[in-house]
Amino acid sequence: MKLAIAVSKERIAPLFDTSRRVLILDFEEGRPTSDQEIILPEGEGISRVATLMRLNIQTLICGAISRELSSPLESHGVRVLAFVSGDIEHVVEAFHAGTLLCDAFCMPGCGRRRKRHRGGRSGDEP
């Protein structure tokens, strides 16, 4: 399973649409086995989508994201876990433990609304 996390410094980037860096984690048997950081292309947002599709990303964890970017990702089977905030290490641990969707990782002001993420699945297990 391939997971992408929009990052800014050592935290979740607040807006995927303008974030420049994405951490890519490969998971096997539920545990991260490798990681790499990539720089997303500038300019048109659809090029960000195309980059994630070329990398065969299955799940994206990010802060806010526009419908213009989340819709094409989801239509290609990418699960988008949006409105997440926090330290990257803690977010990865919570994702692995299946607790990422708890309020501790919600962006300020989002509260429980984030649980309605548009990825189609209700859990957050790898």
Rosetta blueprint (number, residue, H / E / L):
1 M L
2 K E
3 L E
4 A E
5 I E
6 A E
7 V E
8 S E
9 K L
10 E L
11 R E
12 I E
13 A L
14 P L
15 L E
16 F H
17 D H
18 T H
19 S L
20 R L
21 R E
22 V E
23 L E
24 I E
25 L E
26 D E
27 F E
28 E E
29 E L
30 G L
31 R E
32 P E
33 T E
34 S E
35 D E
36 Q E
37 E E
38 I E
39 I E
40 L L
41 P L
42 E L
43 G L
44 E L
45 G L
46 I H
47 S H
48 R H
49 V H
50 A H
51 T H
52 L H
53 M H
54 R H
55 L L
56 N L
57 I L
58 Q L
59 T E
60 L E
61 I E
62 C L
63 G L
64 A E
65 I L
66 S L
67 R H
68 E H
69 L H
70 S H
71 S H
72 P H
73 L H
74 E H
75 S H
76 H L
77 G L
78 V L
79 R E
80 V E
81 L E
82 A L
83 F L
84 V E
85 S L
86 G L
87 D E
88 I H
89 E H
90 H H
91 V H
92 V H
93 E H
94 A H
95 F H
96 H H
97 A H
98 G L
99 T L
100 L L
101 L L
102 C L
103 D H
104 A H
105 F H
106 C E
107 M L
108 P L
109 G L
110 C L
111 G H
112 R H
113 R H
114 R H
115 K H
116 R H
117 H L
118 R L
119 G L
120 G L
121 R L
122 S L
123 G L
124 D L
125 E L
126 P L
